[in-house]
Amino acid sequence: AATGARAHDEATIRTLLMSCRVIGREIERAFLGEMIGALRRRGVRRIRSEYIPTPRNAMVRDFYASCSFEQTGEDEDGKTTWLLSVDAQDAPSSRHVTATWEI
C-alpha cells in the first residue's frame, strides 16, 4: 500500500507499506516502478520521500538508494529524506514480477 500527495509537478510518498514476507522478492521494486510510471504519466517530475528507521524496517534502509533516489538530508534520529528526478532516471523494475497500476 502507498499513500502520497501531489502538488503541481512534485509528489511526496507519505507511506510505502509492504509485508516483510514479500520484501526482497522484487515485488517492492515492481510496485514502486509502477507507481513512478503512473505519477510520470500525470506530469510529476520529482518524487520525495523519507525513511524513518525503526527496528522493524531496517531491512529496507537502503531501498530508496537502490531505486536511484538521491539522499537529500538526515536528521539526528537517522531519518533520511530522498528525492527522485523522474525525467533523469528509469523507474525501478523487477526481472520476475509484473505489476499493474490502476487508479
TIGU-692241 format. One record per residue: residue in three letters; x, y, z of N, C-alpha, C in turn. Coordinates in steps of 0.1 Angstrom, whole numbers, plus 2048, in hexadecimal, padded with zeros to 3 digits. Atoms other than C-alpha are relative to their C-alpha. Last residue first. Example, Ala and Ser with C-alpha at 12.3 -4.5 7.8 and 13.67 -1.06 7.14 Angstrom:
// residues 2
SER7F77F58008897F58477F880B808ALA8097F480087B7D384E80980C800
//
This chain:
// residues 103
ILE8057F67F77C082A79B7F28027FEGLU80D7FB8047CF80B78C7FC80A80BTRP8047F57F77F480178D7F28057FBTHR8097F88087FD7DF77E7FA80A80AALA80A7F97F981C7CD78B7F78087F7THR8077F68088317B377B7F5806808VAL80D7FC7FC84A7A07907FB80B7F7HIS80880B7FD86978C7877F1803803ARG7FF80A80B8827A37777F67F5802SER7FC80E7FC8767BF78D8017F77F4SER80980A8058747E57878057F2805PRO7FC80D7FC8818067947F77F57FAALA8078057F587782477F8057F2804ASP80980A8048918317677F97FB80DGLN7FE80E7FC8A08517737F67F67FAALA7F28048018A58757688037F1802ASP7FB7FF80E88187D76080E7FB7FEVAL80780A8098748717818068007F2SER8047F880C88C8857967FC7F67F6LEU7FE80780D88C8707B67FB80A7F5LEU8067FA80C8908807D88047F87F3TRP7FC80580D8978717FA7F98077F5THR8097FB80A89687B81F8067FD7F2THR7FA7FA80D8A786883A7F58047F7LYS80A7FE80B89B86385E8078067F4GLY7FD80980B8BA8588737F68017F5ASP80680D7FC8AF8688948027F67F4GLU7F98067F58C78858907FA7F2804ASP8007F97F38B988E86E8077F880BGLU80180A7F58C388384B7FF80880DGLY7FE7FC7F28C089682A7FF7F480ATHR7FF7F17FF8BD89680480280580FGLN8027FC7F28C48717FD80280F801GLU7F57FA7FA8C086B7D87FD80580EPHE8047F47F98A68527CB80E806806SER7FB7F38068B483A7B27FC80D806CYS8097FD80B8A081B7BD80380E7FASER7FF80A80B8BC80C7D17F78027F5ALA7F37FF8078BF82C7E48017F67F5TYR8017F480889A82B7ED80D8027F8PHE80980380B89D8077FA7FF80C7F6ASP7FA7FB80C8BC80D80F7F77FF7F4ARG7F87F47FE8AB80B8318068067F3VAL8027F780C8937F182580780D801MET7FD80780C89D7D583D7FF8087F3ALA7F27FF80389E7ED85A8047F97F3ASN7FE7FD80E8787EF85980F8027FCARG80780980986F7DD8798028037F1PRO7FB80E8008897EC8907FA7F77F5THR8068077F487E80F8858077F2800PRO7FB80D7FC88F82886D7F87FB80DILE7FF7FF7F287A84385D8047F3806TYR7FF80D7F988084483880280380FGLU7F78017F58748628258007F2806SER80480A7F586586980480980180BARG7F97FF7F38658827E77FB7F5809ILE8078077F585C87D7C380980080CARG7F88037F48658957A87F77F980AARG7F280080485789978480A7FD80BVAL7F77FE7F483289278980F7FE7FBGLY7F97F480081E89776980A80380CARG8087F57FB80387E76D80880D802ARG80B7FE80A8158647587F680B804ARG7FA7FA80B83386876F7F58037F5LEU7FD7F27FD81E86078D8068087F4ALA80E7FA7FF81184077E80180F803GLY8057FF80D8358367747F28077FFILE7F87F580684283E7977FA8027F2MET8057F37FA8268287A680780C7F9GLU80E7FD80682E80C78D7FB80D806GLY7FE7FD80E85380D7977F38047F9LEU7FB7F280084B80E7BC8018057F1PHE80A7F77FB8367EF7B980480E7FEALA80A80080A84F7DC7A37F580A804ARG7FB7F980B86B7E57BB7F68017F5GLU7FF7F27FC8577DA7DA8068097F4ILE80E7FA80184D7BA7C980180F803GLU8017F680B8727B37C37F28057FEARG80480880B8727947DA7FD8087F3GLY7F48088058867A67F47FC7F77F5ILE7F47F88028677B380680C7F77FDVAL7FE7FE80E84979B80180D8087FDARG80080D80784778B8248038027F1CYS7F28058008517AC8358017F37F8SER7FD80B7F782F7B882A80E7FC7FFMET80080D80682F7D98188027F680BLEU80180B7F68287FD8217FF7F37F9LEU7FE80B80983281D80F8017F3809THR7FF80D7FA82483B8218037F67F5ARG8027FF7F182786081B8027F3807ILE80580D7FB83585E7F7800802810THR7FA8057F48378827ED7FA7F3804ALA8088097F782F88E7CA8097FC80CGLU7F98077F583C8AB7B67F77F8808ASP7F880B8068308B97948097F980AHIS7FA7FC80D8138CD7A28087F57FAALA8017F280280E8C27C68078047F3ARG7FB7FA80D80889D7CB7FD80F800ALA8077F380380388A7EC8078067F3GLY7F87F580480A8677F57F880C7FETHR8087F38007FE84680280A80B7FDALA7F97F480080B8237FA7F680C801ALA8087F480080080080080980C800
//
